[in-house]
């Protein structure tokens, strides 16, 4: 086995996982202000500056603990809005900052409540519709929120619906309710009254690929993302008056992935599909001209993240793939691109590596869209395979109803820089590739979904990317489950595993889902297994790594947030206890102030410091010393510091 050329400098963890210099750039609807996320006292906050003087920046929010990750402009440009939870509990509240006064307040000031944005308006700019589950944790009642006074007015009590759709008048037009088949029923709402009969419906197979996507401003056209009668989800326009549906776009390999709509009319102007890479198609000739012009100016991937209401100024992000991402201000009339910021300027000149898109084949013939990144210096011929095999990390995405994508990926770059090939596989059940690919994963947790991962490893070994004794498996959420499944169900397949917030017991996972997921429980049961039937319960136990913990023979590192509402701490506690009982070594890192993943940079950096030294212990790659990273975090090393190079010393033990 070889490691990357020693000439390639180690990229510091902090450059990859610390706070960005700037991120999340937007422009206010009226075009007067630029906004972005940037650190204030080392915590990400929202900043603004006049569009006419970007240097006159000031911080508008006062987060001191958890970083703000999601914010947006009020439609009237008079305030900034953001959501924030506590300790990773995912009970997101909505906050507002008045631009004129700088006053910051909680707009949904409730305990144990999670806000949803139901609707915003082009014509009613000082109000929006929000969903609140403060009455019943399972269900979101719809309220009208006055963004300037903060007044909340109940619009619709929720008596069993998974969601609602509103038009530009902030009038509810559709209610969505789960059905026993694992799909959804769609009920029109007329003058505030929900119809008793559904006008549209889906079964299980279309449940993840069919949903209403909003109305035009005049309310005459309703858009759908719709896979009914086809495999991949198409973009469809429905005439509200006649009910007639027209297919705007479809692709035989991928679901529609995104759309650009006119800020004034709400009409779709462009759409995208992502198979291996993202491709945009413009319907509107002026939008086409702008996208084509941007394509001539920017290398790699790019997209539009914010537009003014007159559509003359765009905020455009650009991922050059092997350089840090950049963001620009695009003046459409003047045809100018003005630098806004570089997200991580410290990565300029770093040895970032290209990502390859691949089509792998499963043992039963499914095509698995995948991505591979190789260590620097390992592929001097550029044929996509290292000259000599290198250690490999199989990096498994969460969900599982999600997907891996092409482009800059901090984990791919970090692990490749440390000397590992990094392979990410869109295994069956992943989204974006049509409903048949999703359905192929139904009731296949730990079985065919896992076989796909093994088949990808076998491919990598057969191609000379790696050898069968130097492969680690790593992932978060479902990827953490896949790690545990890999070490328990196929104990000789991997050299070691890193499980981040992964479930170990599918029965207890389903019993402890957040209450606001309860309307979707029928779908979980149909796709994972139903614990209310004897055969379903037996299958869930069979597929739960907890009950096979005694099979583990390779090193395991577990990271967990104590406040995780999706995968409770008990999921990690259970398997750690089972391994201890059997005398099997395990390293367990717990964060008392985190949830489903590690939002605070110091915590993320600390876990990655432990991870890369754990991988170096198992696979022999390069690593930065742990140093003081764990001490600067809230990490509690519950078990097994002695199994990771340098960890006991870092703890002073």
NUVOLUM-871407 format. One line per 8 residues: their letters; for each residue z negated, y negated, x negated of C-alpha. Coordinates in pm, 1 decimal. Layout:
<babas>
A) Z Y X  ...
</babas>
This chain:
<babas>
XXXXXXXX) 0.0 0.0 0.0  71.9 -352.8 -117.4  -73.9 -690.4 -33.6  123.0 -1014.7 -5.9  230.2 -1194.3 -317.2  -78.8 -1348.1 -476.1  128.5 -1662.4 -520.4  93.5 -1733.4 -146.4
XXXXXXXX) -216.0 -1949.2 -103.5  -482.3 -1844.2 142.2  -468.7 -2065.4 450.9  -826.0 -2175.5 523.3  -962.7 -2044.1 854.2  -1064.8 -2396.5 949.4  -701.3 -2511.7 928.8  -599.3 -2247.7 1181.7
XXXXXXXX) -898.6 -2238.4 1414.1  -1082.3 -2567.7 1368.0  -1030.1 -2866.1 1591.5  -670.6 -2991.3 1604.1  -615.0 -3347.4 1490.3  -458.1 -3415.6 1829.0  -341.8 -3196.2 2116.7  -252.3 -3207.4 2485.7
XXXXXXXX) -53.0 -3530.0 2469.5  48.1 -3691.9 2800.2  178.4 -4020.3 2934.3  34.8 -4187.1 3246.2  258.2 -4176.3 3555.4  311.5 -4552.9 3535.9  409.0 -4523.9 3168.2  142.3 -4769.1 3050.6
XXXXXXXX) -86.4 -4528.4 2865.6  -71.1 -4242.0 2619.5  -348.2 -3982.1 2625.1  -446.4 -3682.1 2416.8  -733.4 -3454.3 2313.3  -897.1 -3520.7 1977.8  -1240.6 -3470.9 1822.9  -1518.8 -3719.5 1876.9
XXXXXXXX) -1825.4 -3616.7 1676.5  -1648.6 -3281.9 1620.6  -1606.1 -3208.9 1994.3  -1267.2 -3237.4 2167.0  -1259.2 -3532.3 2405.6  -990.9 -3730.8 2588.9  -853.6 -4039.4 2414.5  -611.4 -4306.2 2536.3
XXXXXXXX) -407.1 -4588.4 2388.6  -163.6 -4839.1 2536.3  190.1 -4702.3 2519.6  284.3 -5036.1 2363.2  21.8 -4997.1 2086.4  -64.1 -4630.8 2010.4  -291.8 -4741.9 1725.1  -536.3 -4906.5 1969.4
XXXXXXXX) -698.8 -4575.5 2058.8  -1033.6 -4527.4 2225.1  -1226.9 -4223.3 2341.3  -1276.3 -4201.6 2720.5  -1499.4 -3896.5 2768.7  -1839.7 -3801.7 2635.2  -1844.5 -3424.7 2582.9  -2099.4 -3338.9 2314.4
XXXXXXXX) -2115.2 -2959.6 2332.1  -1817.3 -2771.2 2472.4  -1466.8 -2899.1 2399.6  -1261.4 -3038.3 2687.3  -952.5 -2818.9 2713.6  -788.2 -2927.6 3042.0  -731.7 -3282.6 3160.9  -469.9 -3470.5 3364.0
XXXXXXXX) -387.7 -3813.8 3501.5  -465.4 -3920.8 3855.8  -135.3 -3984.5 4034.9  -215.9 -4357.1 4065.2  -277.2 -4387.6 3687.6  -617.8 -4543.7 3759.4  -829.1 -4258.0 3626.2  -832.2 -3954.6 3402.2
XXXXXXXX) -952.1 -3621.4 3539.3  -1079.9 -3317.2 3354.4  -1253.5 -2987.9 3427.1  -1544.9 -2844.6 3234.0  -1779.3 -2548.4 3266.0  -2120.5 -2474.2 3118.4  -2159.0 -2225.5 2837.8  -1841.4 -2040.9 2930.0
XXXXXXXX) -1955.3 -1949.4 3282.9  -1614.0 -2058.3 3427.0  -1780.7 -2259.1 3702.5  -1546.5 -2549.1 3638.3  -1641.3 -2886.0 3787.8  -1404.3 -3183.0 3820.4  -1487.5 -3504.2 3637.8  -1322.6 -3845.4 3653.5
XXXXXXXX) -1311.7 -4144.8 3421.2  -1221.7 -4485.3 3565.9  -972.1 -4652.0 3333.3  -1076.7 -5007.4 3414.0  -1452.7 -4966.1 3374.1  -1475.9 -4654.4 3155.6  -1728.1 -4509.5 3401.2  -1741.9 -4129.9 3387.7
XXXXXXXX) -1869.6 -3926.7 3683.1  -1882.5 -3579.1 3828.9  -1648.3 -3563.2 4128.2  -1762.4 -3217.2 4242.9  -2132.9 -3230.1 4170.2  -2244.7 -2882.9 4279.5  -2421.7 -2591.6 4116.3  -2247.3 -2256.9 4056.6
XXXXXXXX) -1921.9 -2394.6 4194.0  -1566.3 -2354.8 4066.2  -1312.4 -2620.2 4161.5  -945.4 -2552.5 4236.7  -672.2 -2813.6 4261.9  -494.2 -2741.3 4591.8  -255.1 -3036.2 4605.6  -158.4 -3372.8 4462.9
XXXXXXXX) 86.2 -3624.4 4607.3  366.1 -3853.6 4497.1  308.1 -4087.0 4792.3  -72.1 -4069.1 4839.9  -178.0 -4138.4 4485.3  -547.6 -4212.5 4521.5  -638.7 -3879.0 4680.1  -598.7 -3507.0 4617.6
XXXXXXXX) -692.0 -3176.8 4778.9  -946.1 -2957.1 4603.3  -1094.5 -2616.7 4679.5  -1471.0 -2567.6 4642.6  -1666.7 -2244.2 4670.2  -2008.2 -2409.7 4705.7  -2053.3 -2278.1 5063.3  -1947.2 -1919.2 4990.5
XXXXXXXX) -1896.8 -1816.5 4626.7  -1611.3 -1586.2 4730.2  -1401.4 -1845.3 4914.9  -1273.9 -2196.5 4842.1  -1296.2 -2445.1 5128.7  -1037.1 -2723.5 5113.5  -1157.8 -3084.3 5081.0  -979.5 -3418.1 5056.0
XXXXXXXX) -1110.6 -3604.9 4750.6  -1084.6 -3983.2 4725.4  -1034.1 -4033.2 4351.4  -1167.9 -4387.7 4353.6  -1477.9 -4353.4 4574.5  -1547.7 -3986.7 4503.7  -1581.1 -3914.5 4877.0  -1518.5 -3553.3 4980.2
XXXXXXXX) -1397.0 -3471.3 5332.4  -1374.4 -3113.8 5459.4  -1017.2 -3031.0 5562.8  -1025.2 -2653.8 5610.5  -1308.5 -2405.7 5603.7  -1191.5 -2086.8 5438.7  -1258.8 -1779.4 5649.1  -1100.2 -1519.8 5423.3
XXXXXXXX) -795.3 -1668.6 5251.8  -703.8 -1634.2 4885.1  -535.2 -1974.3 4875.9  -356.6 -2258.4 5052.1  -36.5 -2456.0 4998.9  -7.7 -2827.6 5076.3  283.2 -3072.0 5101.9  320.5 -3422.9 4961.9
XXXXXXXX) 137.1 -3569.0 5261.7  -164.6 -3362.4 5152.9  -126.3 -3161.7 5472.0  -194.4 -2788.3 5449.3  123.7 -2596.4 5531.0  42.4 -2235.6 5442.5  -256.3 -2002.9 5411.9  -240.8 -1693.2 5193.8
XXXXXXXX) -452.1 -1388.5 5274.7  -479.0 -1052.9 5093.6  -379.8 -743.0 5285.8  -500.8 -385.5 5264.6  -187.6 -277.2 5075.5  -279.9 -489.8 4774.6  -30.5 -763.5 4859.6  -44.5 -1096.8 5040.8
XXXXXXXX) 29.2 -1223.5 5391.6  155.8 -1580.3 5433.3  54.8 -1778.1 5744.5  212.7 -2113.1 5835.8  -20.3 -2401.0 5920.2  97.6 -2648.2 6183.8  -108.9 -2960.2 6260.6  -411.8 -2807.6 6093.0
XXXXXXXX) -398.4 -2477.5 6283.8  -339.9 -2154.4 6094.7  -95.1 -1922.0 6269.9  -226.6 -1586.8 6385.6  86.8 -1401.3 6271.2  217.8 -1393.5 5914.2  576.9 -1507.0 5864.6  604.3 -1353.0 5517.2
XXXXXXXX) 430.5 -1065.6 5345.5  422.0 -869.8 5021.9  301.4 -523.6 4933.0  143.2 -421.8 4604.1  467.4 -406.2 4405.6  553.7 -772.8 4471.4  198.7 -908.3 4462.9  215.4 -1042.9 4106.5
XXXXXXXX) 575.4 -1162.0 4121.1  602.4 -1335.7 4459.9  431.4 -1658.3 4561.8  520.4 -1992.2 4722.3  583.5 -2260.1 4459.9  558.6 -2584.3 4657.6  755.8 -2828.3 4868.3  995.6 -3109.4 4800.7
XXXXXXXX) 843.9 -3452.1 4865.6  1012.3 -3479.3 5205.8  866.7 -3140.7 5306.5  1207.3 -3006.9 5407.9  1245.3 -2748.1 5131.5  989.9 -2492.5 5019.6  1032.9 -2311.4 4689.9  941.6 -1950.4 4622.6
XXXXXXXX) 910.6 -1739.0 4313.0  1020.1 -1417.5 4480.0  1088.2 -1058.4 4370.9  1129.1 -910.8 4719.0  1454.7 -719.4 4738.5  1504.7 -742.6 4360.8  1324.3 -639.4 4043.6  1272.0 -969.7 3861.7
XXXXXXXX) 1131.5 -1278.2 4030.5  1397.0 -1530.3 4133.0  1366.4 -1898.8 4217.5  1445.1 -1940.8 4586.0  1473.7 -2249.8 4806.6  1388.8 -2210.1 5175.4  1502.5 -2455.0 5443.4  1180.2 -2515.5 5635.5
XXXXXXXX) 1357.4 -2596.2 5962.4  1588.8 -2294.5 5972.0  1402.4 -2049.6 5747.9  1721.4 -1987.2 5550.1  1663.1 -1890.7 5185.4  1899.1 -1965.8 4894.9  1872.1 -1808.7 4550.3  1877.2 -2082.0 4287.4
XXXXXXXX) 1826.1 -1866.2 3978.4  1761.9 -1508.1 3875.6  1784.9 -1304.3 3557.4  1808.9 -928.2 3525.2  1565.0 -905.4 3229.9  1292.7 -1159.9 3305.2  1111.3 -1336.3 3586.5  1159.3 -1707.5 3623.9
XXXXXXXX) 902.4 -1858.3 3392.2  903.6 -2233.0 3444.9  1067.4 -2521.9 3625.8  1115.1 -2897.4 3593.5  1108.9 -3095.6 3918.3  1206.0 -3453.9 3990.3  882.5 -3660.8 3984.4  993.6 -3853.4 4294.0
XXXXXXXX) 1171.2 -3597.3 4511.9  1011.7 -3274.1 4394.3  1355.1 -3109.6 4373.8  1395.3 -2849.0 4099.4  1614.9 -2985.4 3819.4  1586.0 -2709.7 3557.6  1434.9 -2364.0 3520.1  1350.1 -2120.0 3242.6
XXXXXXXX) 1332.1 -1749.9 3176.1  1143.5 -1589.1 2888.9  1250.2 -1244.9 2774.0  1200.7 -1240.3 2397.6  1251.5 -1616.6 2371.2  1257.8 -1895.3 2630.4  1588.4 -2022.8 2766.3  1620.7 -2333.4 2985.0
XXXXXXXX) 1902.4 -2398.2 3230.2  1945.3 -2741.7 3387.5  2078.1 -2786.1 3740.5  2075.2 -3166.2 3730.8  2344.0 -3308.8 3496.7  2121.2 -3593.3 3368.9  1841.7 -3349.6 3284.9  2098.5 -3125.1 3115.8
XXXXXXXX) 2217.4 -3414.6 2903.3  1860.3 -3491.8 2796.8  1773.6 -3129.5 2715.8  2100.4 -3085.3 2524.9  2031.1 -3403.4 2324.8  1678.0 -3285.2 2241.0  1819.8 -2949.8 2133.9  2031.3 -3125.2 1870.4
XXXXXXXX) 1728.4 -3309.6 1732.0  1457.8 -3043.2 1728.4  1433.3 -2712.7 1541.6  1262.8 -2414.6 1701.6  1114.5 -2420.7 2050.5  1051.4 -2735.6 2254.2  947.5 -2836.5 2604.2  850.2 -3128.7 2825.5
XXXXXXXX) 477.2 -3158.7 2891.8  458.0 -3494.2 3074.9  692.8 -3739.1 3251.1  658.4 -4090.0 3390.7  717.6 -4143.9 3761.2  1042.3 -4331.4 3684.2  1138.6 -4037.0 3458.8  1237.3 -4262.9 3170.0
XXXXXXXX) 969.1 -4146.8 2924.1  886.9 -3786.8 2841.0  624.5 -3632.3 2618.1  803.0 -3353.2 2430.7  632.3 -3081.7 2227.9  810.8 -2904.0 1945.1  718.9 -2575.0 1779.0  919.3 -2546.8 1456.1
XXXXXXXX) 783.2 -2187.1 1426.1  704.1 -2202.6 1052.5  550.4 -2551.3 1048.1  273.5 -2712.8 1256.1  370.6 -2819.6 1606.2  469.1 -3179.6 1668.4  471.9 -3400.8 1975.5  713.2 -3687.1 2042.0
XXXXXXXX) 765.5 -3970.7 2289.8  1119.6 -3947.3 2422.5  1283.3 -4258.9 2568.0  1571.8 -4122.9 2774.2  1757.8 -4450.6 2817.4  1730.4 -4557.4 2453.5  1783.3 -4201.3 2326.6  1495.5 -4226.9 2081.6
XXXXXXXX) 1232.4 -3978.1 1970.1  916.8 -4145.9 1843.3  652.9 -3948.1 1654.7  334.1 -3911.5 1859.9  138.2 -3670.5 1640.3  133.3 -3349.8 1437.5  -121.8 -3112.6 1589.7  -246.9 -2966.8 1262.5
XXXXXXXX) -113.6 -3174.9 971.4  -323.8 -2970.4 729.1  -78.9 -2681.5 788.8  217.5 -2879.6 656.7  345.8 -2690.4 354.2  133.6 -2382.6 430.7  307.4 -2043.8 390.7  363.1 -1989.3 764.4
XXXXXXXX) 573.3 -1683.9 841.9  857.3 -1630.1 1091.8  795.2 -1415.5 1398.6  1054.9 -1152.4 1493.0  1132.7 -1054.8 1849.9  1186.3 -678.9 1890.1  1282.4 -430.5 2158.0  1085.5 -109.2 2105.9
XXXXXXXX) 1122.9 202.7 2319.1  841.1 403.0 2476.2  839.5 782.2 2478.9  956.1 780.5 2842.3  1235.3 529.7 2782.7  1085.6 190.8 2875.8  1192.1 -107.1 2667.3  885.7 -283.2 2524.0
XXXXXXXX) 953.8 -647.6 2423.6  742.5 -703.4 2112.0  676.0 -943.6 1824.6  624.7 -875.1 1454.1  506.7 -1106.7 1177.3  506.2 -990.3 813.2  290.7 -1107.9 520.2  431.8 -1371.7 285.8
XXXXXXXX) 626.3 -1222.9 -1.7  653.7 -878.1 158.0  1014.0 -904.0 283.6  1219.1 -1072.2 14.1  1547.3 -938.4 153.7  1481.5 -1081.2 499.1  1574.4 -761.8 681.5  1257.3 -764.2 892.7
XXXXXXXX) 1089.9 -477.8 705.9  864.5 -511.8 400.5  990.6 -368.3 73.0  681.4 -149.1 67.1  451.9 -60.6 356.9  162.8 -300.7 420.6  -154.4 -261.5 627.7  -98.8 -355.2 992.1
XXXXXXXX) -300.7 -503.1 1278.1  -190.4 -407.1 1628.5  -287.2 -721.1 1823.0  -313.4 -640.5 2195.7  -296.3 -913.1 2461.9  -545.6 -951.5 2745.3  -487.3 -941.5 3116.9  -343.5 -682.9 3124.7
XXXXXXXX) -131.4 -881.3 3373.5  -20.6 -1131.1 3111.8  218.9 -1121.2 2817.1  275.6 -1201.4 2452.2  521.5 -1478.0 2370.9  744.3 -1596.3 2089.5  644.2 -1889.3 1871.2  362.5 -2014.1 1651.6
XXXXXXXX) 58.5 -1791.2 1695.9  -256.8 -1872.6 1498.5  -369.9 -1509.5 1495.1  -34.6 -1382.5 1372.2  -29.3 -1647.1 1097.1  -389.9 -1585.4 993.0  -361.2 -1207.9 972.5  -18.2 -1217.1 804.6
XXXXXXXX) -157.3 -1458.8 547.6  -435.7 -1212.6 474.1  -182.6 -941.0 395.4  -122.9 -761.9 724.9  183.4 -698.4 931.7  94.1 -811.6 1285.4  251.5 -636.4 1584.6  208.6 -751.7 1944.6
XXXXXXXX) 350.9 -529.4 2217.7  425.8 -612.1 2578.9  314.6 -271.9 2706.5  383.7 -159.5 3063.8  182.3 -365.7 3310.4  262.8 -687.4 3120.8  404.8 -966.5 3332.4  730.1 -1156.6 3299.0
XXXXXXXX) 967.8 -861.2 3287.8  998.1 -773.7 3655.3  786.2 -587.7 3905.6  901.1 -240.2 3798.9  757.8 -299.1 3450.5  428.1 -417.1 3600.7  411.0 -124.7 3844.8  475.5 121.4 3562.0
XXXXXXXX) 121.7 33.7 3448.8  -46.8 105.7 3782.2  -334.3 354.4 3737.3  -234.4 390.5 3370.7  -525.1 215.3 3195.0  -601.8 425.9 2889.4  -301.4 651.5 2957.9  64.7 540.0 2955.2
XXXXXXXX) -34.3 179.9 2883.2  -210.6 312.0 2575.1  78.9 547.6 2494.2  303.6 241.9 2465.7  76.4 101.5 2194.8  75.1 430.4 2008.2  454.4 448.9 2034.7  478.1 101.5 1880.0
XXXXXXXX) 256.9 209.7 1590.1  471.5 519.4 1540.6  778.5 294.4 1529.1  618.2 73.3 1264.8  528.8 377.0 1052.5  878.0 525.6 1088.3  1038.2 196.9 979.2  816.3 167.0 673.0
XXXXXXXX) 632.5 -139.9 802.0  300.1 37.5 749.1  146.5 379.9 694.6  -40.0 581.7 953.6  -375.7 547.4 776.2  -371.6 166.2 749.9  -348.5 39.9 1106.5  -622.0 -157.0 1285.1
XXXXXXXX) -628.1 -231.7 1658.3  -763.5 -563.9 1781.4  -765.6 -766.9 2100.9  -957.2 -961.0 2362.5  -1034.9 -876.2 2725.7  -786.7 -598.6 2815.1  -700.0 -600.4 2444.0  -1068.2 -529.2 2375.7
XXXXXXXX) -1052.8 -241.2 2623.8  -741.4 -113.3 2444.0  -934.2 -127.5 2116.6  -1218.8 79.4 2261.1  -967.6 318.7 2419.7  -792.0 351.8 2085.9  -1110.1 445.8 1897.7  -1239.5 681.7 2168.8
XXXXXXXX) -929.0 846.9 2321.8  -721.3 857.3 2000.1  -997.3 851.6 1736.4  -771.7 939.0 1440.9  -496.8 688.4 1522.1  -657.7 369.3 1388.2  -845.8 286.0 1070.4  -1078.0 45.6 1258.1
XXXXXXXX) -1098.3 -175.4 1564.8  -1200.8 -526.0 1670.9  -1303.6 -557.3 2036.8  -1348.8 -911.0 2173.5  -1503.9 -932.3 2523.3  -1354.3 -594.8 2619.9  -1479.0 -377.7 2909.3  -1617.4 -37.6 2816.3
XXXXXXXX) -1690.9 89.2 3168.3  -1425.9 29.8 3435.5  -1666.0 117.6 3716.4  -1917.9 -152.3 3620.7  -1633.2 -393.6 3538.3  -1508.2 -373.7 3897.5  -1861.8 -397.7 4034.2  -1931.9 -723.4 3850.2
XXXXXXXX) -1611.8 -925.4 3890.9  -1665.2 -1295.0 3974.3  -1720.5 -1346.3 4349.2  -1411.5 -1569.6 4381.6  -1196.2 -1272.0 4271.2  -1322.5 -1067.0 4566.5  -1018.8 -1148.3 4788.0  -805.7 -971.6 4524.8
XXXXXXXX) -1019.7 -658.7 4500.2  -769.1 -440.9 4691.1  -511.3 -513.6 4423.1  -755.5 -423.2 4144.7  -830.5 -94.6 4319.8  -462.2 -11.2 4365.1  -369.4 -95.9 4006.8  -680.2 34.1 3825.4
XXXXXXXX) -845.3 289.9 4052.0  -1061.4 271.4 4362.0  -1432.1 337.0 4295.5  -1486.8 389.1 4670.2  -1297.3 719.8 4667.7  -1417.5 1029.9 4482.0  -1088.7 1071.5 4295.9  -1069.1 700.4 4213.4
XXXXXXXX) -1423.4 693.1 4079.5  -1359.2 1005.1 3871.5  -1048.3 846.3 3723.4  -1227.8 520.6 3639.5  -1497.1 716.6 3456.4  -1237.4 924.4 3273.6  -1059.9 605.1 3157.9  -1383.6 430.8 3054.2
XXXXXXXX) -1436.8 437.5 2676.5  -1814.8 433.0 2732.3  -1815.7 799.1 2834.3  -1623.4 896.3 2519.1  -1824.2 682.1 2277.0  -1927.5 995.4 2089.8  -1566.4 1037.2 1976.2  -1570.3 720.7 1767.7
XXXXXXXX) -1537.7 795.2 1397.9  -1386.9 470.6 1267.6  -1551.8 131.4 1208.6  -1584.6 -95.8 1513.5  -1660.2 -467.8 1539.1  -1752.0 -614.9 1880.8  -1768.9 -982.5 1978.9  -1915.3 -1090.7 2314.6
XXXXXXXX) -2009.7 -1407.2 2501.6  -2340.7 -1382.9 2684.9  -2215.8 -1590.4 2980.3  -1887.5 -1407.5 3037.6  -1827.5 -1390.4 3415.1  -1527.8 -1156.4 3388.8  -1649.8 -898.4 3137.9  -2026.2 -910.1 3151.4
XXXXXXXX) -2235.3 -878.6 2838.5  -2345.3 -538.8 2970.3  -1995.3 -404.8 2893.6  -2056.3 -452.3 2521.8  -2428.0 -371.3 2538.4  -2352.3 -34.4 2701.1  -2117.2 95.4 2436.2  -2327.9 -38.1 2150.4
XXXXXXXX) -2629.8 144.4 2294.5  -2426.8 463.7 2337.4  -2308.8 446.7 1976.8  -2660.5 379.3 1847.0  -2792.0 675.9 2043.9  -2537.5 898.8 1872.5  -2596.7 747.2 1530.7  -2248.9 591.0 1509.7
XXXXXXXX) -2225.9 264.9 1311.1  -2113.6 -50.2 1492.8  -2122.2 -424.6 1421.0  -2205.3 -638.4 1725.2  -2184.9 -1019.9 1733.5  -2321.4 -1198.8 2041.5  -2282.9 -1566.7 2131.8  -2546.4 -1700.2 2375.8
XXXXXXXX) -2339.8 -2010.9 2458.8  -1996.0 -1855.9 2514.9  -1811.3 -1677.6 2793.2  -1479.5 -1491.4 2803.6  -1379.5 -1580.7 2449.2  -1509.2 -1835.6 2200.7  -1429.7 -2196.8 2292.9  -1636.9 -2374.7 2029.8
XXXXXXXX) -1448.1 -2394.4 1699.2  -1756.0 -2315.7 1489.8  -1813.7 -1999.7 1691.7  -1449.1 -1895.9 1675.3  -1431.8 -1960.0 1300.1  -1753.3 -1762.7 1245.8  -1626.7 -1460.4 1437.3  -1295.0 -1472.4 1255.5
XXXXXXXX) -1479.7 -1494.9 923.4  -1664.4 -1176.5 1014.5  -1340.1 -1020.6 1141.3  -1132.2 -1082.2 831.2  -1405.4 -948.3 605.5  -1443.6 -647.9 836.1  -1067.6 -585.3 813.2  -1078.2 -632.1 435.6
XXXXXXXX) -1352.7 -369.1 421.7  -1138.6 -126.8 626.5  -782.4 -206.9 520.8  -809.7 -388.3 189.4  -646.6 -718.1 282.0  -743.2 -1060.0 150.2  -1030.1 -1262.6 290.8  -1210.7 -1590.0 254.0
XXXXXXXX) -1582.4 -1536.2 196.8  -1796.0 -1566.5 509.4  -1994.0 -1843.4 344.1  -2194.4 -2061.6 580.9  -1970.5 -2007.4 885.1  -2209.8 -1778.3 1069.3  -2501.6 -2009.8 995.6  -2310.6 -2303.8 1144.7
XXXXXXXX) -2242.3 -2109.3 1463.8  -2465.9 -1968.5 1736.6  -2371.2 -1610.2 1642.1  -2640.3 -1346.6 1673.5  -2568.1 -1038.0 1464.2  -2724.4 -782.9 1695.7  -2617.6 -475.9 1500.6  -2448.8 -366.8 1181.2
XXXXXXXX) -2437.9 -661.7 939.2  -2432.4 -408.0 657.5  -2092.6 -273.2 762.1  -1903.2 -597.1 688.9  -1837.7 -722.2 337.3  -2059.5 -1021.7 262.9  -2218.4 -1048.0 607.7  -2571.7 -944.3 509.6
XXXXX) -2560.2 -1187.6 216.2  -2434.7 -1464.9 446.5  -2736.8 -1402.5 668.7  -2967.8 -1414.4 370.7  -3051.5 -1045.9 403.9
</babas>
